[in-house]
Amino acid sequence: MSTHPPLSPAKRWLGLVLIATAQFVVIMDTSIIGVALPDIQKDLGFTPESLSWVFNAYVVAFGGLLLLGGRLSDVFGARKIFALGWIILIAGSLLAGAANSVGLEIAGRAIQGAGSALIAPAALTLLMMLFGGTSDLPKAFAVYGAAAPIGGTAGVFLGGVLTEYASWPWVFYVTIPIAVFVLAFTATSLPRTVKKASGSIDVAGALTVTGGLAAVVYAVVNAPEVGWLTVPTLSILAGGLVLLVIFFIIQARSRNPLMRLGLLRAPLLGAANGAQLLLGAAWVSMWFFLNLYLQQVLGATAFAAGAALLPMTGLVVLVMIAWAPRLQGRFGAKSLIVSGLLLLAAGLVWLSFVRPDGNYAVDVLPASLLAALGMSLAFVPSLGTAINAAPPAETGVASGLVSTSYQIGSALGLAVLTAIVYGISGTEPSRVELTQGYSAAFVGAGILALVGAVITGFAMKKPRSSTPAADESISV
């Protein structure tokens, strides 16, 4: 896999910094725009209905292209695709920041998402190359996993600071110096790879899976506005599902498929991806609606709401880095995933008791910390299990698949729960009605986490023995 001598320990850990930075940035770019949206709407002429696509264009492109990113990483080498992704992300950030029209802004965000879709699976493949088969692998996964909540929280703060003291284009430009830093050290701190396959790319598979996922996400995201049972929603949803069926047919018949269907028959891979999908749906929805509750019901400013998320972030980082690897070594991945999802569900149900006249210390802090503890325990073992379950030559595809599961789960879960919130609260809700809507969203997210725990408990089977290091990292 590597074509030069192993990297020194110092460069291995610098490589992990670059990989964690990748996770930080792709998550930060989903949250950093929140505070800037009103200014973007005013300057570029977005309608209230179309404004959500500043967020959705990124998520749809990111989720839809992740499998292609994983396959490209396997065929052409993870380091090359990692670097290419950052270059594309720079281009998208420049276009989104300089955009003077709605179309250019959405295009810039879509290009950002495409770059992230190359970065994310390549980063996970590189992590496995640096730490796979070593006792440091659980710790490396923990550092990588902790970068996600840090990126989400940092995005809230940076978005507020840059929008208030500079201007909204800087929420996109801030990615550029980070990308330049990563690219400067990529060649010396990440392992070089050669092509692992013939170089053929399943273009038809890439087009159908990307188009299918994008259509399904578009239909669900757009449904609250146009109606769930309207012709546009049903036709786009049906078209997306047809494309996904065609994708699976192509994969079954192709000599060099984008995703070998045999991968899906591995119980560990399927169960871990299911856990990531439902974890993303529950956790991202909780974070989104909790932020709105703090601002729209309790009257917190954007900065105060961001500060309110810091205890959760701190706990997630502590648990992922210091506790989760040790607990996984002692109790196994399955126990941690199930326990984590159950704790997340309990925290979400607790949050559903929020009050219109509540306060942060009573209504938010204890329940959010319980939910954060659950997320911290479930994320790292489900991510590591999914990637370790794939053969070494297909780690890029497995990385793309598990990243797709989390991102698509996040987008679909948020879209469905948003429809529930505004179906209950109405279009011009009072604080009481908003609280009722957010309470229902927390219950819905809790149910998703509970379903994830049940599925993991039944579906995750103990793998056949491989190497000791691998067994240690994915033991169930």
C-alpha positions as CSV (number, residue, x, y, z in Angstrom):
1,M,0.0,0.0,0.0
2,S,2.8,2.4,0.9
3,T,5.7,3.0,-1.5
4,H,8.2,4.5,0.9
5,P,9.6,3.6,4.4
6,P,7.1,3.9,7.3
7,L,6.7,7.4,8.6
8,S,8.3,8.4,11.9
9,P,6.1,8.5,15.0
10,A,6.2,12.3,14.9
11,K,5.0,12.4,11.3
12,R,2.4,9.8,12.0
13,W,0.8,12.0,14.6
14,L,1.2,15.1,12.4
15,G,-0.6,13.1,9.8
16,L,-3.4,12.4,12.3
17,V,-3.6,16.2,12.9
18,L,-4.1,16.7,9.1
19,I,-6.8,14.0,9.1
20,A,-8.6,15.4,12.1
21,T,-8.4,18.8,10.6
22,A,-10.2,17.4,7.6
23,Q,-13.1,16.1,9.8
24,F,-13.1,19.5,11.6
25,V,-13.5,21.4,8.4
26,V,-16.1,19.3,6.6
27,I,-18.3,19.6,9.7
28,M,-17.5,23.2,10.4
29,D,-18.6,24.1,6.8
30,T,-22.1,22.8,7.6
31,S,-22.5,25.0,10.7
32,I,-20.6,28.1,10.0
33,I,-23.2,29.6,7.7
34,G,-26.1,29.6,10.3
35,V,-25.5,33.1,11.7
36,A,-24.6,34.5,8.3
37,L,-27.8,33.4,6.5
38,P,-29.8,36.6,7.1
39,D,-27.0,38.7,5.6
40,I,-26.6,36.3,2.7
41,Q,-30.3,36.5,2.0
42,K,-30.3,40.3,2.1
43,D,-27.3,40.8,-0.2
44,L,-28.0,38.1,-2.8
45,G,-31.8,38.2,-2.9
46,F,-32.6,34.7,-1.7
47,T,-36.3,34.1,-0.9
48,P,-37.1,32.6,2.5
49,E,-37.9,29.3,0.7
50,S,-34.7,29.1,-1.2
51,L,-32.4,30.2,1.6
52,S,-32.1,26.7,3.0
53,W,-30.2,25.6,-0.1
54,V,-27.2,27.5,1.1
55,F,-27.0,24.6,3.6
56,N,-28.6,21.9,1.5
57,A,-26.5,22.3,-1.6
58,Y,-23.4,21.4,0.5
59,V,-25.1,18.4,2.2
60,V,-26.6,17.0,-0.9
61,A,-23.3,17.2,-2.9
62,F,-21.3,15.9,0.1
63,G,-23.6,12.9,0.8
64,G,-24.3,12.1,-2.9
65,L,-20.6,12.0,-3.9
66,L,-19.1,10.2,-0.9
67,L,-19.2,6.7,-2.5
68,L,-17.5,8.1,-5.6
69,G,-14.9,9.7,-3.4
70,G,-14.2,6.4,-1.7
71,R,-13.9,4.6,-4.9
72,L,-11.5,7.2,-6.4
73,S,-9.4,6.9,-3.2
74,D,-9.2,3.1,-3.7
75,V,-8.3,3.4,-7.4
76,F,-6.0,6.3,-7.6
77,G,-4.6,6.5,-4.0
78,A,-5.9,8.1,-0.9
79,R,-3.3,10.8,-0.6
80,K,-3.9,12.1,-4.2
81,I,-7.6,12.2,-3.7
82,F,-7.2,13.8,-0.3
83,A,-5.2,16.6,-1.9
84,L,-7.5,17.0,-4.8
85,G,-10.5,17.3,-2.5
86,W,-8.8,20.2,-0.7
87,I,-8.1,22.0,-4.0
88,I,-11.8,21.6,-5.0
89,L,-12.8,22.9,-1.6
90,I,-10.7,26.0,-2.0
91,A,-12.3,26.6,-5.4
92,G,-15.8,26.2,-3.9
93,S,-15.0,28.5,-1.0
94,L,-13.7,31.2,-3.3
95,L,-16.8,31.0,-5.5
96,A,-19.2,31.0,-2.5
97,G,-17.5,34.0,-0.9
98,A,-17.4,36.0,-4.1
99,A,-20.8,35.1,-5.4
100,N,-23.1,37.9,-6.4
101,S,-26.2,35.9,-7.2
102,V,-28.3,33.1,-5.9
103,G,-27.1,30.6,-8.5
104,L,-23.4,31.2,-8.0
105,E,-23.8,30.9,-4.2
106,I,-25.5,27.6,-4.5
107,A,-23.0,26.4,-7.0
108,G,-20.1,27.4,-4.7
109,R,-21.7,25.5,-1.8
110,A,-22.2,22.4,-4.0
111,I,-18.5,22.6,-5.1
112,Q,-17.5,22.8,-1.4
113,G,-19.6,19.7,-0.8
114,A,-17.9,17.9,-3.7
115,G,-14.5,18.7,-2.3
116,S,-15.5,17.4,1.1
117,A,-16.8,14.2,-0.5
118,L,-13.3,13.5,-1.7
119,I,-11.6,14.5,1.5
120,A,-13.7,12.5,4.0
121,P,-13.3,8.9,2.7
122,A,-9.7,9.5,1.8
123,A,-8.9,10.8,5.3
124,L,-10.3,7.7,6.9
125,T,-8.4,5.5,4.5
126,L,-5.2,7.4,5.4
127,L,-6.0,7.0,9.1
128,M,-6.2,3.2,8.6
129,M,-2.9,3.3,6.7
130,L,-1.1,5.2,9.5
131,F,-2.6,3.3,12.5
132,G,-4.2,0.1,11.2
133,G,-3.0,-2.9,13.0
134,T,-1.5,-0.9,15.9
135,S,-2.5,-0.4,19.5
136,D,-2.9,3.3,18.7
137,L,-5.8,2.8,16.3
138,P,-8.6,3.3,18.9
139,K,-7.0,6.5,20.1
140,A,-6.6,7.7,16.5
141,F,-10.3,7.1,15.8
142,A,-11.1,8.9,19.1
143,V,-9.1,12.0,18.0
144,Y,-10.7,11.9,14.5
145,G,-14.2,11.5,16.0
146,A,-13.7,14.4,18.5
147,A,-12.9,16.7,15.7
148,A,-16.5,16.6,14.5
149,P,-18.2,18.3,17.5
150,I,-15.4,20.7,17.8
151,G,-15.9,21.7,14.2
152,G,-19.6,22.1,14.7
153,T,-19.2,24.3,17.7
154,A,-16.3,26.3,16.2
155,G,-18.5,26.9,13.2
156,V,-21.2,28.6,15.3
157,F,-18.6,30.9,17.0
158,L,-16.6,31.7,13.8
159,G,-19.8,32.4,11.8
160,G,-20.9,34.9,14.4
161,V,-17.5,36.6,14.8
162,L,-16.8,36.8,11.0
163,T,-20.3,38.0,10.1
164,E,-20.3,40.7,12.8
165,Y,-16.7,42.0,12.5
166,A,-15.8,41.3,8.9
167,S,-18.6,40.2,6.4
168,W,-20.5,37.1,5.5
169,P,-18.1,36.1,2.6
170,W,-15.5,35.3,5.3
171,V,-17.5,32.4,6.6
172,F,-16.4,30.8,3.3
173,Y,-12.9,32.3,2.9
174,V,-11.8,31.1,6.4
175,T,-11.6,27.6,5.0
176,I,-8.9,28.6,2.5
177,P,-5.9,29.2,4.9
178,I,-6.8,25.9,6.7
179,A,-6.7,24.1,3.3
180,V,-3.4,25.6,2.4
181,F,-1.9,24.5,5.8
182,V,-3.1,20.9,5.2
183,L,-1.8,20.8,1.6
184,A,1.6,22.1,2.7
185,F,2.2,19.1,4.9
186,T,0.3,16.4,3.0
187,A,3.2,15.2,0.9
188,T,5.6,14.7,3.9
189,S,3.2,13.6,6.6
190,L,0.8,11.2,4.9
191,P,1.6,7.9,3.2
192,R,1.9,7.7,-0.5
193,T,-0.2,5.1,-2.2
194,V,-0.3,3.5,-5.6
195,K,-3.3,2.6,-7.6
196,K,-5.0,-0.5,-6.1
197,A,-7.2,-1.3,-9.1
198,S,-7.1,-1.0,-12.9
199,G,-8.2,2.6,-12.8
200,S,-11.6,2.1,-14.3
201,I,-14.4,4.1,-12.6
202,D,-18.0,3.1,-12.6
203,V,-19.3,6.3,-14.1
204,A,-22.9,5.1,-14.5
205,G,-22.9,3.9,-10.9
206,A,-21.5,7.3,-9.7
207,L,-24.2,9.2,-11.7
208,T,-27.1,7.1,-10.5
209,V,-26.2,6.9,-6.8
210,T,-25.4,10.6,-6.7
211,G,-28.5,11.6,-8.6
212,G,-30.6,9.1,-6.5
213,L,-29.4,10.3,-3.1
214,A,-29.6,14.0,-4.2
215,A,-33.2,13.5,-5.4
216,V,-34.3,11.7,-2.2
217,V,-32.7,14.3,0.0
218,Y,-34.2,17.1,-2.1
219,A,-37.7,15.7,-2.0
220,V,-37.6,15.2,1.8
221,V,-36.0,18.6,2.5
222,N,-38.5,20.4,0.1
223,A,-41.6,18.5,1.3
224,P,-42.4,20.7,4.3
225,E,-42.7,23.6,1.9
226,V,-44.7,22.1,-1.0
227,G,-46.4,19.2,0.9
228,W,-45.6,15.6,1.4
229,L,-48.3,14.1,-0.9
230,T,-48.0,16.7,-3.7
231,V,-47.0,15.7,-7.2
232,P,-43.5,17.4,-7.1
233,T,-42.6,15.6,-3.8
234,L,-43.8,12.2,-4.8
235,S,-42.4,12.4,-8.4
236,I,-38.9,13.5,-7.3
237,L,-38.9,10.9,-4.5
238,A,-39.9,8.2,-6.9
239,G,-37.3,9.3,-9.4
240,G,-34.6,9.2,-6.7
241,L,-35.6,5.7,-5.6
242,V,-35.7,4.5,-9.2
243,L,-32.1,5.8,-9.7
244,L,-31.0,4.0,-6.5
245,V,-32.5,0.7,-7.8
246,I,-30.7,1.2,-11.1
247,F,-27.5,1.9,-9.1
248,F,-27.8,-1.5,-7.3
249,I,-28.5,-3.3,-10.6
250,I,-25.4,-1.7,-12.1
251,Q,-23.3,-2.7,-9.1
252,A,-24.5,-6.3,-9.4
253,R,-23.5,-6.5,-13.1
254,S,-20.3,-4.4,-13.2
255,R,-16.8,-5.9,-13.3
256,N,-15.5,-2.8,-11.4
257,P,-18.4,-1.6,-9.4
258,L,-18.4,1.6,-7.4
259,M,-19.4,-0.5,-4.4
260,R,-19.1,-4.3,-4.3
261,L,-22.5,-5.5,-3.1
262,G,-20.9,-8.3,-1.2
263,L,-19.7,-5.6,1.3
264,L,-23.3,-5.0,2.4
265,R,-23.6,-8.7,3.4
266,A,-21.0,-8.3,6.1
267,P,-23.1,-8.1,9.4
268,L,-20.6,-5.8,11.1
269,L,-20.5,-3.4,8.2
270,G,-24.2,-3.2,7.7
271,A,-25.0,-2.9,11.5
272,A,-22.3,-0.2,12.0
273,N,-23.5,1.8,9.0
274,G,-27.1,1.6,10.4
275,A,-25.8,2.9,13.7
276,Q,-24.0,5.8,12.0
277,L,-27.1,6.7,9.9
278,L,-29.4,6.8,12.9
279,L,-26.8,8.4,15.1
280,G,-26.4,11.2,12.6
281,A,-30.1,11.6,12.3
282,A,-30.6,11.9,16.1
283,W,-27.5,13.9,17.1
284,V,-27.5,16.5,14.3
285,S,-31.2,17.1,14.7
286,M,-30.7,17.5,18.5
287,W,-27.9,20.0,18.0
288,F,-29.9,22.0,15.4
289,F,-33.2,22.3,17.4
290,L,-31.4,22.8,20.7
291,N,-29.7,25.8,19.2
292,L,-33.0,27.2,17.9
293,Y,-34.6,26.6,21.3
294,L,-31.9,28.6,23.0
295,Q,-32.2,31.5,20.6
296,Q,-35.9,31.6,19.7
297,V,-37.5,30.5,23.0
298,L,-34.9,31.4,25.7
299,G,-33.8,34.5,23.8
300,A,-30.0,33.7,23.8
301,T,-27.8,35.5,21.3
302,A,-25.9,33.5,18.7
303,F,-22.7,33.8,20.8
304,A,-24.6,32.8,24.0
305,A,-26.1,29.8,22.2
306,G,-22.7,28.8,21.0
307,A,-21.3,29.0,24.5
308,A,-24.1,26.9,25.7
309,L,-22.9,24.1,23.4
310,L,-19.4,24.2,24.8
311,P,-20.0,21.9,27.8
312,M,-21.4,19.2,25.4
313,T,-18.4,19.7,23.1
314,G,-15.9,19.4,26.0
315,L,-17.5,16.2,27.3
316,V,-17.5,14.7,23.8
317,V,-13.8,15.4,23.4
318,L,-13.0,14.1,26.8
319,V,-15.0,10.9,26.4
320,M,-13.9,10.1,22.8
321,I,-10.2,10.6,23.5
322,A,-9.7,9.5,27.2
323,W,-12.5,7.0,27.9
324,A,-14.1,5.5,24.8
325,P,-10.9,3.6,23.6
326,R,-10.4,2.0,27.1
327,L,-14.1,1.1,27.4
328,Q,-14.1,-0.4,24.0
329,G,-11.1,-2.5,24.8
330,R,-12.8,-3.8,27.9
331,F,-16.4,-4.2,26.8
332,G,-16.3,-4.3,23.0
333,A,-17.7,-2.2,20.2
334,K,-21.2,-3.6,20.3
335,S,-21.8,-2.8,24.0
336,L,-20.5,0.7,23.6
337,I,-22.7,1.4,20.5
338,V,-25.8,0.1,22.1
339,S,-25.2,1.8,25.5
340,G,-24.3,5.0,23.7
341,L,-27.4,5.1,21.6
342,L,-29.6,4.3,24.6
343,L,-28.0,7.1,26.6
344,L,-28.5,9.5,23.7
345,A,-32.1,8.5,23.5
346,A,-32.6,9.1,27.2
347,G,-31.0,12.5,26.9
348,L,-33.2,13.4,24.0
349,V,-36.4,12.3,25.9
350,W,-35.2,14.4,28.9
351,L,-34.8,17.4,26.6
352,S,-38.4,17.0,25.4
353,F,-39.5,18.4,28.8
354,V,-38.1,21.9,27.8
355,R,-40.4,24.7,28.9
356,P,-41.3,28.1,27.2
357,D,-40.1,29.9,30.4
358,G,-37.3,27.4,31.1
359,N,-33.7,28.2,31.8
360,Y,-30.4,26.7,30.6
361,A,-29.2,25.2,33.8
362,V,-32.4,23.2,34.5
363,D,-33.9,22.5,31.0
364,V,-30.8,22.1,28.8
365,L,-27.5,21.5,30.5
366,P,-28.1,18.1,32.3
367,A,-30.0,16.5,29.5
368,S,-27.6,17.7,26.8
369,L,-24.6,16.3,28.7
370,L,-26.3,12.9,29.0
371,A,-27.0,13.0,25.2
372,A,-23.4,14.0,24.5
373,L,-22.1,11.2,26.6
374,G,-24.2,8.7,24.6
375,M,-23.0,10.2,21.3
376,S,-19.4,10.0,22.4
377,L,-19.6,6.3,23.3
378,A,-21.4,5.3,20.1
379,F,-19.6,7.3,17.4
380,V,-16.0,6.0,17.6
381,P,-16.8,2.2,17.8
382,S,-19.4,2.3,15.1
383,L,-17.1,4.3,12.7
384,G,-14.1,2.0,13.4
385,T,-16.2,-1.2,13.1
386,A,-17.6,-0.1,9.7
387,I,-14.1,0.6,8.2
388,N,-12.4,-2.4,9.8
389,A,-15.1,-4.8,8.4
390,A,-14.0,-4.1,4.8
391,P,-11.0,-5.8,3.1
392,P,-7.9,-3.5,2.9
393,A,-8.4,-2.9,-0.8
394,E,-11.9,-1.5,-0.2
395,T,-11.3,0.8,2.8
396,G,-11.9,3.8,0.7
397,V,-15.3,2.6,-0.3
398,A,-16.1,1.5,3.2
399,S,-15.1,5.0,4.4
400,G,-17.3,6.6,1.8
401,L,-20.2,4.4,2.7
402,V,-20.0,5.1,6.5
403,S,-19.6,8.8,5.8
404,T,-22.6,8.7,3.5
405,S,-24.6,6.9,6.1
406,Y,-23.9,9.6,8.7
407,Q,-24.4,12.6,6.3
408,I,-27.6,11.3,4.6
409,G,-29.0,10.3,8.0
410,S,-28.3,13.8,9.2
411,A,-30.0,15.4,6.2
412,L,-33.0,13.1,6.2
413,G,-33.5,13.1,9.9
414,L,-33.3,16.9,10.1
415,A,-35.7,17.3,7.2
416,V,-38.3,14.9,8.7
417,L,-38.1,16.4,12.2
418,T,-38.3,20.0,10.8
419,A,-41.6,19.0,9.1
420,I,-42.8,17.7,12.5
421,V,-41.7,20.9,14.3
422,Y,-43.5,23.3,12.0
423,G,-46.5,20.9,11.5
424,I,-47.1,21.3,15.2
425,S,-46.0,24.9,15.8
426,G,-47.4,26.5,12.6
427,T,-45.9,29.1,10.3
428,E,-45.9,32.0,12.8
429,P,-45.6,30.3,16.2
430,S,-45.6,31.7,19.6
431,R,-42.9,30.7,22.1
432,V,-45.2,28.1,23.6
433,E,-46.0,26.6,20.2
434,L,-42.3,26.6,19.2
435,T,-41.5,24.8,22.4
436,Q,-44.1,22.2,21.7
437,G,-42.6,21.7,18.2
438,Y,-39.1,21.4,19.5
439,S,-40.2,19.0,22.2
440,A,-41.7,16.7,19.6
441,A,-38.5,16.9,17.6
442,F,-36.5,15.8,20.6
443,V,-38.9,12.9,21.1
444,G,-38.6,11.9,17.4
445,A,-34.8,12.1,17.6
446,G,-34.9,9.9,20.7
447,I,-36.9,7.3,18.9
448,L,-34.3,7.3,16.1
449,A,-31.5,6.7,18.6
450,L,-33.5,3.9,20.3
451,V,-34.2,2.2,17.0
452,G,-30.4,2.4,16.3
453,A,-29.7,0.7,19.6
454,V,-32.2,-2.1,18.9
455,I,-30.9,-2.7,15.3
456,T,-27.3,-2.8,16.6
457,G,-28.1,-5.2,19.4
458,F,-29.7,-7.7,17.0
459,A,-27.6,-7.1,13.8
460,M,-24.1,-6.8,15.0
461,K,-22.5,-10.3,15.1
462,K,-19.1,-11.2,16.3
463,P,-16.6,-11.3,13.4
464,R,-14.5,-14.3,12.5
465,S,-11.0,-13.9,14.0
466,S,-8.5,-12.0,12.0
467,T,-5.4,-10.3,13.4
468,P,-5.1,-9.5,17.1
469,A,-4.9,-5.8,16.4
470,A,-8.0,-5.9,14.3
471,D,-9.9,-7.9,16.8
472,E,-9.0,-5.4,19.5
473,S,-10.3,-2.5,17.4
474,I,-13.6,-4.0,16.4
475,S,-14.3,-6.6,19.1
476,V,-18.0,-7.0,19.8
